[in-house]
Amino acid sequence: MGSLHQPVLVDEVVAQLAPREGAGSIIVDGTVGGGGHTLALAHRIGAGGRLIGLDRDPAMLRLAESAIQASRPPAQVTLVQAAYREMRRVLDELRIDRVHGVLLDLGLSSDQLAWEDRGFSFSTDGPLDMRFDPDGSGPTAADLVNRLREDELAQLFFDFGEERFSRRIARRIVEGRQSESIRTTAQLAGLVRRSVPGRARHGSIDPATRVFQALRIAVNDELGQLDAVLRAIPDMLVPGGRAAVISFHSLEDRRVKWAFKTNPNLTVLTKKPVTATAHEVAVNPRARGAKLRVVERCPNLS
Ligand SMILES: C[S@@+](CC[C@H](N)C(=O)[O-])C[C@H]1O[C@@H](n2cnc3c(N)ncnc32)[C@H](O)[C@@H]1O
């Protein structure tokens, strides 16, 4: 079965990265997912070009692999299971020094959200896991929810979810886990919904949204991953090479904007982030919050 995920801002990414076509052109997609952007770029760079695709999730790489088999792009595509903060090591292992373009499309794919056994969704019941790499050794969301102190949970929901009822929710979780540990997404979502005031419970956004986002960010150290790759990207680019990052919430976008703006070796090509057209949002509501920022490594730097 193919990917459910509809990639966002595909034409904009290809236009902004403006990859050189043909022999020797190398692009790294640090978040392959179902392969939507990977394929668009692999078709653009054409024969003789090379696309290196990374993802932490082996199930996403399997989906991308079948999309590539079906679409047969002319460029050579190499998929590697790795976190994007490992990008430098992956390139070293492939004996690649510099690349012409890097793409990151942050967050999770619609496929991961739909797989109940991965625990990303509060709309279905499943084990409270949320690791992008389910074979990895890191803590699951259930580990955090059952082990962190009340003040640590409250801080996490506030920092990574910008959740204004963070203290009430943390208190309710700590009370709830005294009778039985919290193991499923439905258990956690129920506790969160019962801990916020009625007006928040009946609003347009499910009260569990921000808590689930915060846990996912913490479980996968998403901001640490992002900071590390943003530091590493400039030195991986050839002079004139470009990097593009799509982010979906302000915690990420602020970091991308700052890292790009403060690096003297980079020129920001998007003074304002590129966003989706009304048409794209109408056909793909996920595109609504997407922000694309692009930089170029100064052409006269070696
Ligand atoms: C929004 S999806 C990418 C969708 C993709 N651009 C497409 O066209 O289908 C984000 C992907 O990044 C992966 N991911 C998240 N954090 C990662 C990390 N630190 N390193 C590598 N992959 C990561 C997720 O597993 C997910 O497949």
The ligand as an SDF file (V2000), in Angstrom:
LIG
                    3D

 27 29  0  0  0  0  0  0  0  0999 V2000
    6.4260   15.3170    7.6280 C   0  0  0  0  0  0  0  0  0  0  0  0
    7.1390   13.7350    7.3990 S   0  0  0  0  0  0  0  0  0  0  0  0
    7.9980   13.8910    5.8850 C   0  0  0  0  0  0  0  0  0  0  0  0
    7.1150   13.6910    4.7010 C   0  0  0  0  0  0  0  0  0  0  0  0
    7.8690   13.6270    3.3910 C   0  0  0  0  0  0  0  0  0  0  0  0
    8.5080   14.8820    3.0700 N   0  0  0  0  0  0  0  0  0  0  0  0
    6.9780   13.1890    2.2630 C   0  0  0  0  0  0  0  0  0  0  0  0
    6.9910   13.8350    1.1960 O   0  0  0  0  0  0  0  0  0  0  0  0
    6.2880   12.1770    2.4030 O   0  0  0  0  0  0  0  0  0  0  0  0
    8.4660   13.7500    8.5380 C   0  0  0  0  0  0  0  0  0  0  0  0
    9.3060   12.4830    8.5230 C   0  0  0  0  0  0  0  0  0  0  0  0
   10.4900   12.7750    9.2580 O   0  0  0  0  0  0  0  0  0  0  0  0
   10.8400   11.6500   10.0260 C   0  0  0  0  0  0  0  0  0  0  0  0
   11.6580   12.1410   11.1280 N   0  0  0  0  0  0  0  0  0  0  0  0
   11.2660   12.8110   12.2260 C   0  0  0  0  0  0  0  0  0  0  0  0
   12.3270   13.1460   12.9720 N   0  0  0  0  0  0  0  0  0  0  0  0
   13.4180   12.6820   12.3170 C   0  0  0  0  0  0  0  0  0  0  0  0
   14.8130   12.7400   12.5770 C   0  0  0  0  0  0  0  0  0  0  0  0
   15.3050   13.3480   13.6540 N   0  0  0  0  0  0  0  0  0  0  0  0
   15.6370   12.1820   11.6820 N   0  0  0  0  0  0  0  0  0  0  0  0
   15.1720   11.5800   10.5480 C   0  0  0  0  0  0  0  0  0  0  0  0
   13.8530   11.4820   10.2710 N   0  0  0  0  0  0  0  0  0  0  0  0
   12.9900   12.0430   11.1390 C   0  0  0  0  0  0  0  0  0  0  0  0
    9.5390   11.0160   10.4280 C   0  0  0  0  0  0  0  0  0  0  0  0
    9.7330    9.6520   10.7160 O   0  0  0  0  0  0  0  0  0  0  0  0
    8.6810   11.2700    9.1930 C   0  0  0  0  0  0  0  0  0  0  0  0
    8.7080   10.1720    8.3330 O   0  0  0  0  0  0  0  0  0  0  0  0
  1  2  1  0
  2  3  1  0
  2 10  1  0
  3  4  1  0
  4  5  1  0
  5  6  1  0
  5  7  1  0
  7  8  2  0
  7  9  1  0
 10 11  1  0
 11 12  1  0
 11 26  1  0
 12 13  1  0
 13 14  1  0
 13 24  1  0
 14 15  1  0
 14 23  1  0
 15 16  2  0
 16 17  1  0
 17 18  1  0
 17 23  2  0
 18 19  1  0
 18 20  2  0
 20 21  1  0
 21 22  2  0
 22 23  1  0
 24 25  1  0
 24 26  1  0
 26 27  1  0
M  CHG  2   2   1   9  -1
M  END
$$$$
